[in-house]
Amino acid sequence: MLKRHLLLFLLLLGFTGLKAQPLIKVTGMVTNELQQPLSDVTVRILGQDQSSLTDEKGSYTIYAASTAFVLKYSLLGYKPVLITIHHDKAGRLIQDVRLSESSNELEQVRITSKQNQLSNSTTINIAGIPAMPSPSGNFEAILKTMPGVSANNELSGQYSVRGGNFDENLIYVNDIEINRPVLIRNGQQEGLSFINSDLLSSAKFSAGGFEARYGDKLSSVLDVKYGRPDSSQAVLTGGLNGASLSTKLLRQHGFLLAGLRYKNNTGVLGTQDNKGSYRPSFTDAQLIFQQELSPKLSLNFLGNLNSGTFKLIPESRQTEFGTLSRTIRLNVGYDGQEVDDYRTLGGAVTALYTPKPNLVVKWINSYFNSLERENINIQGAYFLRELSPDLVKPGAGGSATDKGTGGYFTFADNELRSQRFSSELKGDQTFNNHTFSWGLRFEYKNYRDELNEYSLIDSAGVNRFYGGPAIEVKNKLDIQYYSAYVQDSYRLSAHTDLQLGLRANYNSLSSQLLLSPRLLLAYRPRGNNKIFRWSAGVYQQAPDYRSIRDFQGQLNGNQKAQRSYNTSAGMDYAFDGLGTRLKFSTEAYFKYQDRLIPYMMDNVRIRYLAEEMAKGYTYGADFSIGGEFVKDLVSHFRLSLMQAKQQIGNDPQGFLKRPTDQIVNFSAYFQDRLLNSPTYKVHLNLLYGSQLPIGAPSSDRYTDNFHIPAYKRIDIGFSKDFLDDAALRKPGFLDKYFSSCALYAEVFNLLNIDNTVSYLWLKDLNNVQYAIPNYLTGRRINLKLIIKFKNMK
């Protein structure tokens, strides 16, 4: 009996010895850069089911079941910290941690940064850009999910904001204003945007009510920075639509950023109705170099080369349109080709001088030279047939009734050369509760344009030709712009801030002195989770080459600046809900424009009625909510409601819809985890934009009695990061050389919806005009791989 008890005791002791492991108690405090305690910080042991949260004093306690483990500290709005622990034996360990703010995520859900209280802009989560499924692959894809932005073309990087057109948006890169090409008429011709997402350090977007430091346009501001990186690194991206390589190098007294990009979206373009040989090729190279010459003086250089060629040899087209009871099919056979190319070369040098801690002065000099050419020589023979209901069904019998045959011819041989030079001196200085800003700027633009184009349509094969008149002109234009601004941001009280600014602008084209006062008032109640803003101001846009050129290529040198009186009221509110921290934002606005240059939209080409003048108004409201609905993955939803109208001259029809009058816009970008694994993720991008007004070319050019149907699109992506911090097992080879290795599988236009971007207008035997929709891209699968190399020493 004694032997049996002794054996049982030894067996129990053995099992206990097998299960017993060293137990380490880790305690500490988590603070921010100001050494203030941070609450609700997640402390997790990677590879183990152990996690904890810090309390109001920033303290935490967590237990580890091994002597070697990795602790991860994470809080939305702050950069995560990983600490590797090696401890000889069980016991207690004290580990204090300091987290630094992440400018990419902080403003998504938190309202604590007083320096942004007087900024009527939204911080963009640039860390999430690589995961967003987008056929264009350009940075601007994320803008189309922002409040106030309208979207109806996935191939284009252009965007409309609160009823404005593409020309009314300001884009700055390191305080350098960037312009878009002029001749591009279709989204498929667009290549790589100027902004390289891999090199960004921050990005902010304002849909209106922006401050006086920004330039003289009517609608919006996108302000992006290529700044000093946190560490040296290299990122390689490769996919079916192109490839890119970026490098960031830290130096003792400066840094260097370099990026190469290549884009070829042949597969995406091949999903359109027009079948043929698509040969797009777009390349881009950027270099940013900054060197500190002394503790008070540094120099920054930005260089850019952006070029692209789009070649199309069309073969055929088949498009069906109409209703369920009456379906018409268009068949077209083509001959000829289209070749478009552009090149932009330029750069900027910025001197940054800080003579005193409270004073910063910048001197920015930039020069860009652009060449744009389009050569189109295409003729098509078309057949219009009305299908019986049975014929519409695949594989079913039925008949077709001929509605007519005809042909059309399009020719263009255009070349535009432009040069832009600017020099700007600006400063910011702080005095007690005041931040005083000022700036002086000179800009010179030179255009040399040769237009030679015409189009003819043989209506239904009976020699009824119609189309626009032939255009053959040569234009030369030089414009000088002089501008200045002053601005004061003043702390009225502990909870209220006021910003007053004034811009002055003079240009040699309209010879107008334009004064634009602007005001922004912000109030932050106690509790630090709300901000109320009210803005009012005058926004004036001086004429430029595009707006003074009419349909026939003639220039209106007497055109005056466009002017808009804007006011808005909004609120940001941060709260806890759905188990996470959320941020709700809303803003209502009204814009009255007493001087507008009316225009018509044709795909992405803006055609101004340069000799006309209009007045109009726009009003609406934007709503958005976002946060970490799933831990560490930021999602957001937004809704925009708007109406934009105008009256051209003394048109007896009164106020009509503007071409950008898109009443409802909704977007959702949602991210989640799959298979209960933190390394598998899904990224869903949903866009909806209600119908847009348009007029037939044979009717009065002021009418808005036709429309482009609502834009509906869903893109979805799936990703797997083999080196995710939370991965239980990491491939040894990848872990040795790379810090991240993420594979993406994307489905563009998941529901294969036919979205219309414009119309082809043809007539039948009875001289009845048809609007044949030009559809955008169909469903397409894409694969891409993003590799981040280990930090280079």
C-alpha positions in Angstrom: 0.0 0.0 0.0 2.8 2.4 0.9 4.5 1.6 -2.4 1.3 2.3 -4.3 0.9 5.8 -2.6 4.5 6.6 -3.2 4.2 5.7 -6.9 1.1 7.9 -7.2 2.9 10.8 -5.5 5.8 10.5 -7.9 3.5 10.4 -10.9 1.7 13.6 -9.8 5.0 15.3 -9.1 6.1 14.4 -12.6 3.0 15.8 -14.3 3.3 19.0 -12.2 6.9 19.3 -13.2 5.9 19.0 -16.9 3.3 21.7 -16.6 5.1 24.2 -14.4 6.8 27.0 -16.3 8.6 30.2 -15.1 6.0 33.0 -14.4 7.1 36.6 -14.9 5.0 39.5 -13.6 5.6 42.6 -15.8 4.5 45.9 -14.4 5.1 49.5 -15.6 3.7 52.8 -16.8 2.9 54.0 -20.3 3.3 57.7 -21.0 3.3 60.0 -24.1 6.1 62.3 -25.2 5.1 64.8 -22.6 5.4 62.1 -19.9 1.7 62.2 -19.3 0.1 58.9 -18.5 -1.9 57.1 -21.2 -5.0 55.1 -20.3 -6.5 52.2 -22.4 -3.2 51.2 -23.9 -3.3 47.6 -25.0 -0.4 45.6 -23.7 -0.1 42.2 -25.4 2.3 39.3 -25.4 2.8 38.2 -29.0 2.1 34.5 -29.5 0.3 34.1 -26.2 -3.3 34.7 -25.1 -2.2 37.4 -22.6 -3.2 41.0 -22.8 -3.9 43.9 -20.5 -5.0 47.6 -20.5 -3.4 50.5 -18.7 -5.5 52.3 -16.1 -6.1 56.1 -15.7 -2.6 56.4 -14.2 -1.0 54.6 -17.2 -0.1 51.6 -15.1 -0.4 48.0 -16.2 0.3 44.5 -15.1 0.7 41.4 -17.3 2.0 37.9 -16.7 4.3 35.9 -19.1 4.6 32.2 -19.0 8.2 32.1 -20.4 11.5 33.8 -19.9 11.7 35.1 -23.6 8.8 36.9 -25.1 7.8 40.1 -27.0 5.5 42.8 -25.6 3.5 45.0 -27.9 2.1 48.4 -26.7 -0.6 49.9 -29.0 -3.1 52.7 -28.8 -4.9 54.3 -31.7 -3.2 57.6 -32.7 0.2 56.4 -31.5 3.0 54.4 -33.0 3.0 50.8 -31.7 6.1 49.8 -29.7 7.6 46.3 -29.6 9.9 45.3 -26.8 11.8 42.0 -26.6 12.2 40.6 -23.1 14.9 38.0 -22.1 14.8 37.2 -18.3 16.8 34.6 -16.6 14.2 33.4 -14.1 10.7 33.8 -12.8 10.0 36.9 -10.8 9.0 40.5 -11.2 10.0 42.9 -14.0 9.4 46.7 -14.4 9.0 47.9 -17.9 8.1 51.6 -18.6 7.3 52.7 -22.1 6.8 56.0 -23.9 4.6 56.2 -27.0 4.9 58.9 -29.7 2.0 60.2 -31.7 1.3 59.0 -35.2 0.3 61.9 -37.5 -1.3 59.4 -39.9 -4.0 58.2 -37.5 -4.3 60.6 -34.6 -7.0 62.8 -36.0 -9.1 59.9 -37.2 -10.8 59.4 -33.9 -9.2 61.7 -31.3 -9.8 65.4 -30.7 -6.9 66.5 -28.5 -4.4 68.3 -30.7 -4.9 72.0 -30.0 -2.6 73.0 -32.8 -5.2 71.6 -35.3 -8.1 73.3 -33.6 -8.0 76.1 -36.2 -7.5 73.9 -39.2 -10.7 73.2 -41.1 -9.1 70.1 -42.6 -9.1 66.3 -42.2 -5.9 64.3 -41.6 -5.7 61.4 -44.0 -4.7 58.0 -42.7 -1.9 57.4 -45.2 -0.8 54.2 -43.5 -4.0 52.6 -44.9 -3.4 53.6 -48.6 -1.6 50.5 -49.8 -4.5 48.3 -48.6 -7.2 50.2 -50.4 -8.3 48.4 -53.6 -8.2 50.8 -56.5 -7.8 50.2 -60.2 -6.0 53.5 -60.7 -3.5 52.9 -57.9 -3.1 56.6 -57.4 -3.2 58.5 -54.1 -6.3 60.3 -55.1 -8.4 57.1 -54.8 -8.6 57.7 -51.0 -9.8 61.3 -51.5 -13.0 59.9 -53.2 -13.9 58.5 -49.8 -13.7 61.9 -48.1 -16.7 64.0 -47.1 -17.8 66.5 -49.7 -16.0 64.7 -52.6 -17.9 63.4 -55.6 -16.7 60.4 -57.6 -17.9 58.9 -60.9 -14.7 57.6 -62.6 -12.4 55.0 -61.2 -9.8 55.5 -64.0 -9.3 59.2 -63.2 -7.5 60.9 -60.4 -9.6 64.0 -60.8 -12.3 64.8 -58.2 -15.1 67.3 -57.7 -15.6 68.9 -54.3 -18.9 70.4 -53.2 -20.2 71.3 -56.6 -16.9 72.6 -58.0 -15.0 71.2 -61.1 -11.6 69.7 -61.3 -9.8 73.0 -61.9 -11.0 74.4 -58.6 -8.9 72.2 -56.4 -5.5 73.2 -54.9 -2.8 70.6 -54.5 0.4 71.3 -52.5 3.5 69.0 -52.1 5.9 70.5 -49.6 4.2 73.9 -50.0 4.7 73.7 -53.8 1.6 74.1 -55.9 1.0 71.3 -58.4 -1.0 71.7 -61.6 -2.8 69.0 -63.6 -2.5 68.3 -67.4 -4.8 70.3 -69.7 -5.4 68.1 -72.8 -6.4 64.9 -71.2 -10.0 64.1 -72.2 -10.5 60.5 -71.0 -9.7 58.8 -67.7 -7.9 56.0 -69.5 -5.3 58.5 -70.7 -4.3 59.4 -67.2 -1.2 57.8 -65.8 0.6 58.3 -62.5 -0.4 61.3 -60.3 2.3 63.6 -59.0 1.9 62.3 -55.4 4.0 59.2 -54.6 2.2 57.5 -51.6 5.3 55.6 -50.6 7.2 58.8 -49.8 4.5 60.6 -47.9 4.9 61.6 -44.2 1.5 63.4 -43.8 -1.5 64.5 -45.8 -4.4 66.8 -45.0 -7.6 67.6 -47.0 -10.0 70.5 -46.7 -13.3 70.5 -48.6 -13.9 74.2 -48.0 -13.4 77.0 -45.6 -9.6 76.8 -45.8 -7.3 79.5 -44.4 -5.7 82.4 -46.2 -2.3 80.8 -46.4 -3.6 78.6 -49.2 -4.1 79.9 -52.8 -6.8 81.4 -54.9 -9.1 78.6 -56.0 -12.8 78.0 -55.2 -13.2 74.5 -53.8 -10.6 72.5 -51.9 -7.0 72.1 -50.7 -4.9 68.9 -50.5 -1.7 69.5 -48.5 0.8 66.7 -48.5 4.3 66.5 -47.1 7.4 64.5 -47.9 9.2 64.8 -44.6 11.9 63.3 -42.5 11.3 59.5 -42.1 11.4 57.7 -38.8 14.1 55.3 -40.1 15.9 54.2 -43.2 14.0 51.7 -45.3 13.2 50.4 -48.8 9.8 49.3 -50.1 9.2 47.2 -53.3 5.8 46.8 -54.8 4.9 44.6 -57.7 1.6 43.7 -59.3 -0.4 43.1 -62.5 -0.9 46.8 -63.0 2.7 48.0 -62.4 5.6 48.2 -59.9 7.3 50.7 -57.7 10.5 51.0 -55.6 11.0 53.6 -52.9 14.0 54.3 -50.6 14.3 56.4 -47.5 17.7 57.2 -46.1 18.4 59.0 -42.8 21.5 61.0 -42.6 23.1 62.7 -39.6 22.0 66.1 -40.7 19.3 65.4 -43.3 17.6 62.7 -45.3 17.0 61.4 -48.8 13.8 60.1 -50.4 13.7 58.5 -53.8 10.9 56.8 -55.7 10.5 55.0 -59.1 7.1 54.0 -60.4 5.8 52.2 -63.5 2.1 51.7 -64.4 0.6 49.5 -67.1 -3.1 49.0 -66.6 -3.8 47.2 -69.9 -5.8 44.5 -68.2 -8.2 47.0 -66.5 -8.7 48.9 -69.8 -9.5 45.7 -71.6 -12.7 45.3 -69.6 -14.4 48.2 -71.5 -16.7 47.9 -74.4 -14.1 49.2 -76.9 -12.0 46.2 -77.8 -8.6 46.6 -79.3 -4.9 46.9 -78.6 -4.3 49.0 -75.5 -0.7 50.0 -74.9 -0.5 52.4 -71.9 2.9 53.0 -70.3 3.5 55.5 -67.5 6.6 56.2 -65.5 7.6 58.5 -62.7 10.7 59.4 -60.8 11.0 61.6 -57.7 13.9 62.7 -55.5 13.7 64.6 -52.3 16.9 65.6 -50.5 17.3 67.8 -47.4 20.5 68.9 -45.8 20.9 70.9 -42.6 23.7 73.5 -43.3 23.5 74.7 -39.7 21.2 74.5 -36.7 19.2 77.4 -38.1 19.4 76.8 -41.9 18.5 73.8 -44.1 18.0 73.3 -47.8 15.4 71.0 -49.4 15.4 69.8 -53.1 12.5 68.2 -54.8 12.9 66.8 -58.4 10.3 65.1 -60.6 10.1 63.5 -64.0 6.6 62.2 -65.0 5.9 60.8 -68.4 3.3 58.6 -70.1 2.2 57.3 -73.4 -1.3 55.9 -74.2 -1.7 54.1 -77.5 -5.0 52.5 -78.6 -5.7 50.6 -81.9 -9.4 50.0 -81.6 -11.0 47.1 -83.4 -14.6 46.8 -82.4 -17.3 47.8 -80.0 -20.6 46.3 -78.9 -22.9 48.1 -76.5 -26.4 47.4 -75.4 -28.6 50.0 -73.9 -32.2 50.9 -73.4 -34.9 49.3 -71.2 -36.1 45.7 -70.6 -38.9 46.2 -73.1 -36.8 48.0 -75.7 -33.1 47.2 -76.0 -30.9 48.6 -78.7 -27.5 47.2 -79.7 -24.7 49.3 -81.2 -21.9 47.5 -83.2 -18.9 49.5 -84.4 -16.0 48.5 -86.5 -12.9 50.7 -86.2 -9.9 51.8 -88.3 -7.1 54.0 -87.2 -5.4 54.7 -83.9 -4.9 57.1 -81.0 -1.6 58.0 -79.5 -1.3 60.5 -76.6 1.8 61.3 -74.6 2.9 63.8 -72.0 6.0 64.7 -70.0 6.5 66.9 -67.0 10.0 67.8 -65.8 10.8 70.1 -62.9 11.7 70.7 -59.4 11.9 73.0 -56.4 14.5 74.3 -54.0 13.4 75.4 -50.5 15.5 77.2 -47.9 14.3 76.9 -44.4 15.6 79.5 -41.9 14.9 79.5 -38.2 16.7 82.5 -36.7 14.7 82.2 -33.4 12.8 79.4 -31.8 9.5 81.2 -32.5 10.2 82.2 -36.1 10.3 80.1 -39.2 11.0 81.6 -42.7 10.7 79.7 -46.0 11.9 80.7 -49.5 10.5 78.4 -52.1 11.5 78.4 -55.8 10.0 76.0 -58.3 10.1 75.4 -62.1 8.1 72.9 -64.2 8.1 72.3 -67.9 5.3 70.2 -69.5 4.7 68.8 -73.0 1.3 67.3 -73.9 0.4 65.8 -77.3 -2.6 64.0 -78.6 -2.8 62.4 -82.0 -6.2 60.8 -82.9 -7.1 59.5 -86.3 -10.0 57.1 -85.9 -13.0 56.3 -88.1 -15.8 53.9 -87.3 -18.7 52.3 -89.1 -21.7 51.6 -86.9 -24.9 49.6 -87.0 -27.9 50.2 -84.7 -30.3 47.4 -84.2 -33.4 47.1 -81.9 -33.5 43.6 -80.3 -36.6 41.6 -79.6 -36.9 40.6 -75.9 -35.9 37.0 -76.7 -32.7 38.0 -78.5 -31.5 39.9 -75.4 -31.3 36.6 -73.5 -28.1 34.6 -74.3 -28.8 31.5 -76.4 -32.4 32.4 -77.1 -34.0 32.9 -80.5 -35.3 36.2 -81.7 -35.0 38.9 -84.2 -33.4 42.3 -84.7 -34.7 45.4 -86.5 -32.2 47.6 -88.2 -32.4 51.2 -87.0 -29.7 52.4 -89.3 -26.0 52.4 -90.3 -23.5 55.2 -90.4 -20.0 56.3 -89.7 -18.0 58.8 -87.8 -14.5 60.2 -88.0 -12.5 61.9 -85.3 -9.2 63.6 -85.9 -6.9 65.5 -83.6 -3.3 66.6 -83.8 -2.8 68.9 -80.8 0.3 70.0 -78.9 0.5 72.1 -75.7 3.8 73.3 -74.2 3.6 75.0 -70.8 6.2 76.4 -68.3 5.6 77.5 -64.8 8.0 79.4 -62.5 7.2 80.6 -59.0 9.1 82.2 -56.1 7.5 82.5 -52.7 8.7 83.9 -49.3 6.6 82.9 -46.3 7.0 83.1 -42.5 5.3 82.0 -39.2 6.0 83.6 -35.9 4.5 83.0 -32.4 3.8 85.8 -29.9 2.2 84.7 -26.7 -1.3 83.8 -27.7 -0.8 84.8 -31.4 0.6 82.9 -34.4 1.2 85.4 -37.1 1.7 84.2 -40.7 2.5 86.0 -43.9 3.6 85.3 -47.5 4.6 86.9 -50.8 4.5 85.0 -54.1 5.3 85.6 -57.8 4.3 83.2 -60.5 4.8 83.2 -64.2 3.0 80.9 -66.7 3.7 80.4 -70.3 1.6 78.5 -72.8 2.2 77.6 -76.5 -0.7 75.7 -77.9 -1.4 74.2 -81.4 -4.9 72.9 -82.0 -5.9 71.0 -85.1 -9.0 68.8 -84.7 -12.4 68.1 -86.1 -15.1 65.4 -86.0 -17.8 64.3 -88.5 -20.7 61.9 -88.2 -22.5 60.5 -91.3 -25.9 60.1 -89.8 -27.4 56.8 -90.8 -25.5 56.5 -94.0 -27.5 59.2 -95.9 -24.9 61.9 -95.9 -26.4 63.9 -93.0 -23.1 65.1 -91.6 -23.0 66.9 -88.4 -20.4 67.6 -85.8 -18.4 70.5 -84.4 -16.6 72.9 -86.8 -12.9 72.3 -87.6 -10.5 73.9 -85.2 -7.1 75.0 -86.4 -5.5 77.7 -84.2 -2.2 78.6 -82.6 -2.3 80.3 -79.2 0.4 82.0 -77.2 -0.2 83.3 -73.7 2.0 84.6 -70.9 0.5 85.4 -67.5 2.1 86.9 -64.3 0.5 86.4 -60.9 1.3 88.4 -57.8 -0.2 87.4 -54.5 0.3 88.0 -50.7 -1.4 87.0 -47.5 -1.4 87.8 -43.8 -3.0 85.7 -41.1 -3.3 85.8 -37.4 -4.4 82.8 -35.2 -5.3 84.1 -31.8 -6.2 82.3 -28.5 -9.3 84.2 -27.2 -9.6 81.9 -24.2 -8.8 78.5 -22.9 -11.5 77.0 -25.1 -11.9 79.5 -28.0 -9.6 80.4 -31.0 -10.0 82.9 -33.7 -8.2 83.0 -37.1 -8.4 86.1 -39.3 -6.7 86.2 -42.7 -6.6 88.3 -45.9 -5.3 87.4 -49.4 -4.5 89.8 -52.2 -4.0 88.7 -55.8 -3.2 90.5 -59.0 -2.7 89.0 -62.5 -1.7 90.5 -65.8 -4.6 88.7 -67.7 -7.6 90.3 -66.1 -5.8 93.2 -64.4 -7.8 92.8 -61.3 -6.8 93.4 -57.7 -8.6 90.7 -55.8 -9.0 90.9 -52.0 -10.2 87.8 -50.1 -10.9 88.1 -46.4 -11.3 84.8 -44.4 -12.3 83.9 -40.9 -12.4 80.8 -38.8 -13.7 80.5 -35.2 -13.3 77.3 -33.2 -14.7 76.5 -29.7 -13.7 73.5 -27.6 -15.9 72.8 -24.6 -14.7 71.2 -21.4 -14.2 67.5 -21.8 -11.8 67.8 -24.7 -14.0 65.6 -27.0 -15.8 68.2 -29.1 -14.8 71.0 -31.4 -17.3 73.4 -33.0 -16.1 75.5 -36.0 -17.6 78.3 -38.0 -15.9 79.7 -41.1 -16.7 82.5 -43.6 -14.7 83.9 -46.4 -14.3 85.1 -50.0 -12.6 82.8 -52.5 -11.6 84.2 -55.9 -10.0 82.2 -58.8 -8.2 84.2 -61.4 -8.6 83.2 -65.1 -6.1 80.8 -66.6 -5.5 79.4 -70.0 -8.0 76.6 -69.8 -10.9 78.8 -68.6 -10.4 81.5 -71.3 -10.2 79.0 -74.2 -13.6 78.4 -75.9 -14.9 75.4 -77.8 -13.2 76.7 -81.0 -9.9 77.3 -79.4 -10.2 81.1 -79.3 -9.1 83.0 -76.2 -11.2 85.5 -74.3 -8.7 87.9 -72.9 -11.4 90.0 -71.2 -12.5 87.2 -68.8 -12.8 88.2 -65.1 -12.0 86.2 -62.0 -14.6 83.8 -60.6 -15.8 84.7 -57.1 -17.5 82.7 -54.3 -18.8 83.8 -50.9 -18.6 80.8 -48.6 -19.8 80.0 -45.0 -19.9 76.8 -43.1 -20.6 75.4 -39.6 -19.3 72.1 -38.3 -18.6 69.8 -35.4 -16.1 67.0 -34.5 -17.2 64.7 -31.7 -15.2 61.8 -30.2 -16.9 59.2 -28.2 -16.8 55.6 -27.1 -19.2 53.2 -28.8 -19.4 49.7 -30.3 -16.5 48.7 -28.1 -14.1 51.3 -29.6 -13.3 54.9 -29.9 -15.2 56.7 -32.7 -15.1 60.1 -34.3 -18.2 61.7 -35.8 -17.9 64.8 -38.0 -20.5 66.9 -39.7 -20.5 70.2 -41.6 -23.2 72.3 -43.3 -22.2 74.9 -45.9 -23.5 77.5 -48.3 -21.7 79.1 -51.3 -23.0 81.9 -53.3 -21.1 82.6 -56.6 -21.8 86.0 -58.3 -19.2 85.3 -61.0 -18.8 81.9 -62.6 -17.4 80.6 -65.9 -19.9 78.0 -67.1 -18.6 74.8 -68.6 -19.6 71.4 -69.9 -18.2 68.0 -68.9 -17.1 65.4 -71.4 -15.5 62.5 -69.5 -12.7 64.3 -67.6 -12.4 67.1 -70.1 -13.7 70.5 -69.0 -15.0 72.6 -71.9 -15.6 76.2 -70.8 -18.1 78.6 -72.3 -15.4 81.2 -72.2 -17.4 84.1 -73.4 -20.2 83.6 -70.9 -20.7 84.6 -67.3 -23.0 82.9 -64.8 -24.1 83.2 -61.2 -24.9 80.3 -58.9 -25.3 78.8 -55.5 -24.4 75.5 -53.7 -25.5 74.2 -50.4 -25.3 70.9 -48.6 -24.1 68.9 -45.6 -21.4 66.2 -45.0 -21.5 63.5 -42.4 -18.8 61.0 -41.5 -18.0 58.5 -38.7 -14.9 56.4 -38.3 -12.7 54.5 -35.9 -11.3 51.1 -35.1 -14.4 49.0 -35.5 -11.8 46.1 -35.6 -8.7 46.5 -33.5 -5.8 48.2 -35.3 -7.9 48.6 -38.6 -9.4 52.0 -39.2 -12.7 52.1 -41.1 -15.0 55.0 -42.0 -18.4 55.8 -43.5 -19.5 59.1 -45.0 -22.6 60.7 -46.5 -22.8 63.9 -48.5 -25.9 65.8 -49.6 -25.6 68.7 -52.0 -27.3 70.8 -54.6 -25.5 73.1 -57.1 -27.3 75.4 -59.6 -26.4 78.2 -61.9 -27.9 80.8 -64.2 -25.9 81.7 -67.3 -26.3 85.3 -68.3 -30.0 86.3 -68.6 -31.1 82.8 -69.6 -34.9 82.8 -69.4 -34.9 79.3 -68.0 -33.5 80.6 -64.8 -31.3 78.5 -62.5 -30.4 75.1 -63.9 -28.3 72.3 -62.5 -24.6 72.6 -62.7 -22.7 69.7 -64.4 -21.5 68.6 -61.0 -24.9 68.6 -59.3 -24.6 65.2 -57.7 -27.2 65.2 -54.9 -26.1 62.2 -52.9 -22.7 60.7 -52.4 -22.0 57.8 -50.1 -18.8 55.9 -49.4 -17.6 53.2 -47.0 -14.2 51.9 -46.4 -14.3 48.9 -44.1 -11.6 46.6 -42.9 -11.9 43.3 -41.0 -9.9 40.2 -40.0 -10.5 36.8 -41.5 -10.3 33.2 -40.2 -9.8 34.5 -36.6 -6.3 35.4 -37.6 -4.7 38.8 -37.2 -2.6 38.3 -40.4 -5.5 37.7 -42.8 -7.5 40.9 -43.6 -10.3 42.1 -45.9 -10.6 45.6 -47.3 -13.9 46.8 -48.7 -14.3 50.0 -50.6 -17.9 51.0 -51.6 -18.8 54.1 -53.6 -22.2 55.5 -54.6 -22.9 58.8 -56.4 -26.3 59.8 -57.7 -27.0 60.8 -61.3 -25.3 63.8 -62.9 -27.1 66.3 -65.3 -26.0 66.5 -68.9 -27.4 68.0 -72.1 -27.5 66.6 -75.6 -25.2 68.3 -78.1 -28.0 69.1 -80.6 -30.1 70.8 -77.9 -29.6 74.2 -76.2 -26.2 74.1 -74.5 -27.7 75.5 -71.3 -30.2 72.6 -70.8 -29.9 69.9 -68.1 -32.7 67.7 -69.3 -30.7 64.5 -69.6 -28.5 62.7 -67.0 -25.7 60.2 -66.4 -27.0 57.3 -64.2 -25.9 56.9 -60.7 -22.3 55.6 -60.1 -22.2 52.4 -58.1 -19.0 50.5 -57.4 -17.6 47.9 -54.9 -13.9 47.0 -54.8 -12.7 44.4 -52.4 -9.2 43.2 -51.4 -7.8 40.4 -49.3 -4.3 40.6 -47.7 -1.9 38.3 -45.8 1.1 39.7 -44.1 3.5 36.9 -43.5 5.6 39.0 -41.1 2.8 40.6 -39.1 3.8 41.3 -35.5 1.0 39.1 -34.3 2.0 36.1 -36.5 2.7 33.0 -34.5 5.1 31.6 -37.0 7.2 33.7 -39.5 9.0 32.2 -42.5 12.7 32.2 -41.5 14.0 33.5 -44.8 11.5 36.4 -45.1 12.0 37.3 -41.4 15.8 37.6 -42.0 15.7 40.1 -44.8 12.3 41.8 -44.6 10.2 43.7 -42.0 7.0 43.1 -43.9 5.8 40.9 -46.7 2.2 41.4 -47.6 0.3 39.7 -50.5 -2.9 41.3 -51.8 -5.6 39.8 -54.0 -8.1 42.3 -55.2 -11.4 42.2 -57.2 -12.2 45.5 -58.9 -15.9 46.2 -59.6 -17.0 43.1 -57.7 -20.6 43.2 -58.9 -19.5 44.0 -62.5 -21.8 47.0 -62.7 -21.8 49.0 -66.0 -21.1 52.6 -64.9 -21.6 55.3 -67.5 -19.0 58.1 -67.8 -20.2 59.9 -71.0 -22.2 59.4 -74.2 -21.7 58.8 -77.9 -24.5 60.7 -79.7 -25.7 59.0 -83.0 -28.8 59.3 -85.2 -30.9 56.6 -87.0 -32.7 56.6 -90.3 -35.5 58.8 -88.9 -33.0 61.4 -87.6 -33.8 60.3 -84.1 -30.8 60.9 -81.8 -29.5 58.2 -79.4 -27.3 58.6 -76.4 -25.1 55.5 -76.4 -23.4 55.1 -73.0 -19.6 54.9 -72.8 -19.1 52.4 -69.9 -16.3 52.3 -67.5 -14.3 49.2 -66.5 -15.8 45.8 -65.7 -14.8 43.2 -63.2 -11.0 42.5 -63.0 -8.8 40.5 -60.6 -5.5 42.0 -59.5 -2.5 40.7 -57.5 0.2 42.7 -55.8 3.0 42.1 -53.4 4.5 44.8 -51.1 7.9 44.0 -49.4 9.6 46.2 -46.9 13.2 45.5 -46.4 14.9 45.5 -43.0 16.0 48.9 -41.8 19.2 49.8 -43.4 22.0 50.9 -41.1 
